Amino acid sequence: MIVVFIIGYVCIALEGPLRVNKSATALLLATILWVFLAVGAPTAVPTLATFQEYLLIHPNETFHAWLSQVALVEHLGSVSEILFFLLGAMTIVEIVDAHGGFRIITDKINTRKKTSLLWIITIITFFLSSILDNLTTAIVMVALLRKLIEDRHDRLFFAGIVILAANAGGAWTPIGDVTTIMLWIGGKVSTLHIMETTFIASAISIIIPLAALSFIMKGNINNSELDATDNSNIKLTNTERNAVFFMGIGTLLFAPIFKALTHLPPYLAIIAGMGILWIVTGYMNSKRSEDEINRLSVGNLLKRIDISSILFFLGILMAVNALQTGGQLAALSTSLDKIPMNEPGKYYIITTAIGLLSSVIDNVPLVAGAMGMYSFPMDHYFWAFLAYAAGTGGSILIIGSAAGVAVMGMEKIDFIWYLKKISWLALIGYFAGCIAYIVQNYFTMHI
């Protein structure tokens, strides 16, 4: 299974030269891995205790029944939550964009200098991600970039820094990233502690790449034809634009609040908000011409959603979940734990390695495995460092985070292009943040 995963990952990375769509590769990879798992020996699965619990309730069932009815369905359910969240958030952004809602922000950004705009976009992304989440923030910011930057080459660099800033911003608050949410809900970190201990590392992890990119991005942006959109000739009042903007952004901001209040997954808040926007905009546009109604309708806007990127997300996450169920990720965690060093150096290395691995393998099962292996008390330095590493390490490769996959689909960013142009920036930022955290923790422990 590991060999097949590596082959599939290489095919995804070489999508351009091979001329094979990465979504097709990911879907096929996931299916093959689950088939291998199904035909393998049950004793090879470390979750055998779970299987034995299942047998107590269903004594006549088999390992394969447990695999298909429990493990596969459970993983598919968790992945579907992310997919519906992504689909709903992208649709809301398209609705706001089609109704000119982002002009509230773009009209206030008057600079044409690439360096100045780069810092503005990065700061907005970093702090917005801390109160929203990295996936939603990346989607919103890419929509803004399309309104601000016409040249595709320049916009790709800005999109790359958005991925880095969204992941860095999501790492220092308990609601900014799915892994920090896991650690927070699991009682591993407290709200104030994780913010105090990881903010500096997260900020440095984006400031260093931003400073380096500032020397590369010279000159001014050219947006002379930027307003020539499909709906530019449709007359929309400021009231209509503002109403759609605040309803759309309000829905995205309400998602974590909804989760805290109801304990239900946030994608329900997103699809409910999408439904409300659908009804409101449908009524608001009902008096327009038939052509304008069709162009502004949500049904038409859904055609803009890149379904192939969503299917890629499905395939790659289900492939990683197969490795998690098969025990390969647990074996990897156990191997890391055997590093012959004493605390704290050993756990600094383990956590740094987990962050690097999260650029290849989804950070959720890696963090879940670490939470199961270690019993450190709440607010132990290991947990905060894990939140930083798992959150920012995914930026090193474009498919290492939900934000990266979303931007990859929206802007059609090539894996190899990102590897050449952005990965080195993410890598130096990641290690700079790691060093900052270790130094900060050293002084904290010795004061």
N, C-alpha and C positions, 0 to 999 in steps of 0.2 A: 504493500500500500504506500509506503514511503517512496519507493522508486517511481511508482505511477504518479504520485503527487508531484515529485520533482520534474518528471517529464512533462506533465501537464502545465506546471508553472513556467517552464522554459518555453513551451509553445505559446503561452499567453504573452510572455515577454517579447517573443519574436513574431508577434501577430503580423506586423508589416511585411517582413521578408517572406514569411510562410504563406501570406494571403489567406489566413484562416481566422475568422472572426473570433475574438477572445470570448465572447458570450457562448458560442457553440462549444469551444474547448472546455470552458468552465462547467457547462451543463453535462457534457459527456464525462468529464473527470469525476464529478460528483456521483454520477450513476455508477461508474465502474468501481469506485471506492466502496460504495454501499453494497454492491454485488459481491465484491471480494470479502467484505465483512460478513455477509450473510452465509457464504459458503465455507467460511473459516471455522475452525474448531471453537466451540463455546468456551473452553478453558483458556483460550488465548485472550479473552475479554476480561479486563480487570474489574468491570462492573458486574461480575458474576454474583455478588451479594444482592444486587438489585434484581437480577434474574431469579435468584432463589426466593426472594420475597414475592416476586410475581407468581412463582410456582405454588406458593402456599395458598394463593387465592384461586389460581387456575392450575390445579394439579395435573390436568391432562394435556396442557399446552407444551409446546416445544420452544427451544431457544429462538428459532426463526420467527415464531409467532410473537415472542416478546420483542424481538428486534424490530419487526414491522409495525406492531401495534403500540408499542410504548416508546422505544428509543427514537425511531425515525419520525413518528408523529410529533413527539415532544420537540425535537430539533427543528422540524419544519414549522411548527407553531412559533417558536422564538424567532426564526428567520423571517417568517411572514410578518411579524410585528414591525420589523425594520423596513421591509419592502413596502408595506402599506403606509408607514410613516413617510418614507421617501416619496412615494407616489403622491400622497396628499400634499406634502410640503411643496413639491415641484409644481403641482397644479395650482396651489394658492399663489405661488410666485408668478406663474404665467397669467393668472387672472389680474393680479395687481399690475403687472407689466403691461398687459393689453389695455388697461384703463388708465395708463399714464401715472399710476400712483407713485412710482419711484422718482418722479420729477421733484417731489418734496425734498429729496436728498440731493439729487444731481444738480438742481438749480442753485444749490448753495455751495457747491464745489466748483469754484471758478478757476483754480490753478490749472495751467497747461504744462507745468514742469513735471516731467516723469518722476523725478526723485521726490518732490513734494507730495504728489498724488500717491506714490508708493507708501510713504509714511502715514498719510491720512487713512488710506484703505486698510493698512495693517493694524493701526491703533483701533479703528472702529471694529474690525474683525476680532481682534484679541479680546476686547472687553464685551462685545456683543455675544461672543461664544461662551463667555463665563456665566452669563445670565440666561442664555437660550440653550443651545447645545451646538457642538461643532458641525454636525450634519446640516441642520437647518440654517445655521449661519453661513456655511459655505454656499448653499443654494442661493440665499438672498444676496450675498456679496457678488457672486458671479453674474446674477441678473443686473446688479448695479454696474458692474464692469462693462457689460454690453452697452449700457447707456453712456458710459464715460469714454471708452477707448474703442476706436474704429479699427485700428491696425491689429490684425490677428496675432502677429508675432509678438507685439508688445503685450497684448491681452493675455497671452499664455503665460508670460513671466509673472504678471500680476495674479493670474489664477493660481500659479504655483505658490506664491507667497501667501495667498489666501488660505490654502491648505495648511501650510505651516502655522499661520497665525490662529486659525480655527482650532487646530489640535492643541496648540500651546495654551490658548485661552480656556479651552475646556478642561485642561488638566489641573487647574489650581482651585476649582470650586467643586463642591459635592454634586452639582447638577449639570456640569458642563460636558461630561463625557460618560458613556455607559459604564466604563470601568470605575470611575470615581463614584458613580451612583452605587455600584455593587459594593465597594468598600465602605461607603457611608451607611447604606442600609444594613450591611453585614456587621455593623458595629466595630469596624476596624479603625475608622478615623472619625473625628468630630469636625463640625463645620469650621470653626475658627482655627483649629489646629492645621487642617490641610491648607487653608488659605494663607496662614502665616508662614508655613514651612515650604510651600511649593511655589509661591508667587514669584520670588526672585529667580529661581531656576527656570520657571516657565517664561518669564520676561526675557531673560538672557538668551534662552533657546531661540527666540524670534528676533531679538535685537541684533545678534551677531550675523545671521543670514541677511537681515534687512540692511545692515551697514555694508556688507559685501556686495549685495545686489545694487546698492545705491551708486557704487563706482562703475557698474556695468550699464545701468539704465541712464543714459544721458540724453539731453535734448528735450523737446516738447512733444506732446501728443497731438495728433491730427484727428479732429472729430468733425470735419466740415460736412460730412454726409451722414453723421450719426443719427440725426432725427428722421431720416427717411425710412420709417418703419411702415409695416403694413397698415397700421391704424392711425398714421399721422394725420390723415385728412378727415378723421372722425372728430367732430366737435364734442369735447367733454368739458363740463364746467369744473372749476376748482373744487366745488362742493362734492361732485361725483368722484373726482380723483382722490380727494382726501378721505372720503368715506370708505372707498375700497381699500386704500392704503392702510388706514388704521384698523379696519376690520381684519385684513389679512395678517398684518404684523401682530395685532392683538391675539389672534388665534394661535400663532406660533409661540408667543410669549406665555399664553395661558396653558399650553401643553404640560409643562412641569408642575404648574399649580394644580391642574386637573389630576395629575398622578398622585400628588401629595394629599389631596382632599378625598379622592375616591379609591385610591390604591388600584386603579385600573390602568392598563397600559396607555401611554400618551398618544398612540396612533388613533385611539378613539376620539380624542379631542381634535386631532387634526382632520379626520374625515368628517366629523360633525361640523367643524368650521368651514370645510370645503362645501358641505351641503348648504350651510347658511349663506355663504357667498354666492353660491349657484342660484339660490332663490332670490336674494337681494338684487344681484346684477341682472338676472332675468327680468325682474319686475322693473328695474331702473331703465333698462334698454327696450322695454316693450313698445315704446312709442316711436322708436327709430325706424328707418327704412328696413326692408327685409334683408338687404345686402349687409347693412351695418349690424343687424341682429345676428346674422350668421357669423360674421367675423369676430364679434365679441362674445359669442356663446361659449359656455364652458365645454360643450361637446366638441366644438371646433378647436378650442385651445388644447384639449386632451391629445390632439394629434401631434402637438409639439413635444410631448413628453417622450424622452428617449427610453423606450421599453427595453431595448437591447441591453442598456446599462443596468436596468433593474434585474433582468434575467442573468446577467453576469454576476451580480451581487448574490442572487439565489444560488448559482452554481458554486461559486468560490466559498461561500459560507457553509453550504451543505458538505462540500468536500472537506473542509476543516473539521466540521462536526463529526464526520466519519472517522477522522484520525483521533478525535477526542474520545469517541465511543470505543474505538479499537484499542485505545490505551497507549498509542504512540506519544501523545502529548504528556501523559502522566509519566511515561518512561523517561522522556526528556527532562521533566522537572526533577525526577529522582536522580538523574545523572548530574544535573547542575548542583544538587544538594551535596554531592560527594566531593566537591572541590576541597582540597586539603588546606584550608586556611581557617583562621580564627575570626570571631566576630570583632569589629564590624566589617573588616575587609572582605570577608567571604560573601556577606549579603549585599555589599555594594556591587561586587562582580556579578552575582546571581541576578540582581535587579537590572543592572545595565544590560546583561545578556537577554533578559526577558524583553526589554525595550527594543533591542535590535531584532529579536525574533518576531516582535509584533509588526514589523514592517513586511514580513512574509506570511505569518500566520495571524489570524484574527486575535486581537488582544483579549477578548472576552474569555475564551477557554484557558488562556495562559494565566490570567488573573484568578480565574476560578480555581485552577489547579494550585496556585500559590496559596490561596485562602484555605484550601483543604489540607495543605501540607504543613503550614506553620501556625503556631498558636501564640504568636506574640500578643501582648496586651494592646488595648486600644491606644492609638496615637503613638505607637512605637515607630521609630524612624523608618523601619523597613516598609511599612504600609504607605506612608506619604511618598517615599522615594519610588515605590511601585506605581503609585498613581501618576507621578510625573513621567516615569520611564515608559509605561504602557501607553500613556496618552500621547506623548510626543514622538515616540519611536516609530509609530505608524506612518509618520510623514516621510520617512526615508525612501520608501517606495510608494508609488501613487496608489497601488491597490492595498496598501497596508492599513487604511482607515476608511470609515464610511464617508468622511468628507472627501477623501481622495477619489474614491470610486464615483461619487456623485459629480464632482467637477470633471472627472475624466469623461463621463458620459455627456455632460452638458456642453463641454468645449471640444470634445473629440481629441483629447490629449493622448499622444502616443506614449506607450510605456517607455520605450527607449529614449524618446526626447526628454521625458521627465528624469530618467536615470542620468542622462548626460548634463542637463541644465540645472536641475533643482535638487537632486539627491545629495550632491556634495554640500550644498548649503544646509540642507536639513541635518546632515551628518555632523557637520562642525557645530551647528547650533545645539544638537542633541548632547554631544559630549561636553560642550561648554556649560550647558545646564546641569549635567551630571556633576561636573567639577564644582559648580557653584553650590549645589545642594550638599555635597560632601563637606566642603569647607564650612558652610553655614552650620551644618549639623555638628561638626567638630567643635566649633566655638560655643555652640549651644550646650553641648555635653560637658565642656570644661570651664564654663563660667559659673 
